[in-house]
Amino acid sequence: MLHGSLSLPARLCLLSWDTATGEPLAADRLPYLVRAGALTELARRGPLTDVDGIVTPADLDARTGDDALDDFLELVMESRPRTWAEWVTAHASVTLDAVRAGLAADGRL
């Protein structure tokens, strides 16, 4: 897989990694950074839109081909409406775990 094919949350996760320690920098804030990246990526690609400050699925059948993004998109579709800021923090570790699993499966972590 080429670097350009990584999603924004995956790139942010990798950029946070300290190769000397084998741990991410600012680990306590990493889930929020990765979640914000996922929101940005999904809004940029089109499956999520903004309706009066609320994250809103634009296409209920949308898929990205990225497991972490698709899982998060499904979570948004199945949950109550939330603002962008609420989604950055709501269950953020779930997205980080999915991104890490994908990176590990690709041999990147």
N, C-alpha and C positions, 0 to 999 in steps of 0.2 A: 504494500500500500504506500503510495506517495504521500509526502507531508501535506500537500495541498488537498488531499482527500479527507483529512481529519476534520471533524466538526470543531466549531469554536470551543465548546466546553472541553473537548478532549485536548485541544491545544493549550487551553488555560491550565488544565490539570498538569500537563507535561511541563509547562513553563514554571509552575510552582515547585517542581521537584528539585531538591538539593541532592545532587549526585554524591556529594561527600558524605552525607549522613544517611542517604537512602530514604529520606522522609520529606514530606512537603514543607515548605516555609509557610508560616501563618496558618497552620493546620486548622485552627479554630474558625477561621474565616473562609477556608477553601470551599466548603459546601455552598456558601452563598455566592462566591465568585463563579463556580461552575454552573449553578442554577441560573444566575444572571446571563451567563453565556448561552445556556440552552434556550432561555426566553428570547434572547437576541437572535440566535440562529433560526428559531422557528418563526419569529416575526419576519426576518429577512427572507426566508424561503416562502412564506405565505400561509402556512397552516394556522398561525395565530394572528389575530388582529386586535386593535384597540377599539372598544365601543364605550365611550364616555369614561375612560380610565380603567375599564375592566378588560382583563385578558379574555378574548373570545375566540373559540375555534372557528375558522373560516370554512373548513371543509371537514365534515365528520368522517370522510373516508381517506383522508390524507395520510400518507406514510412517507418517511424520509429515507428508509433503508438503513438507518442508524438505530440500533436497538435502544440505546439510552434516550435518544430524542423521541423515538416512537413510544417508549414506555412513559415518558413524561407527558407527551401529547395526550396519551390515553388517560393519564391521571387528571389532566386539566379538563378533558371532556366529561369525565365521570364525577367531577367534584363540583361543589357550589361555586358560583362566580366569586372571583377574587381580583383585587387590584394587582398591578405589576409588582409593587413592593411586597404585597402579601405573598405572592408566588415565589419571590426570591427566598423567603425564609420558610415557607410551609413545606415540611418534609424534604428539605434541601439535601439531606444526607442520602436519601434514596437515589437521587440523580447522580451524586458523586460516586456512590457505590457502583452504579450501572456503568458510568464512564470508566472507572478504574477496572471493572471486570472486562470491558471491551478492550482497553489498552493492554491488559494482561493477556487476554486471549490472542491478541495480535503480536505478542512478544515485545511490547514497548515498555512495560513495567514488570 
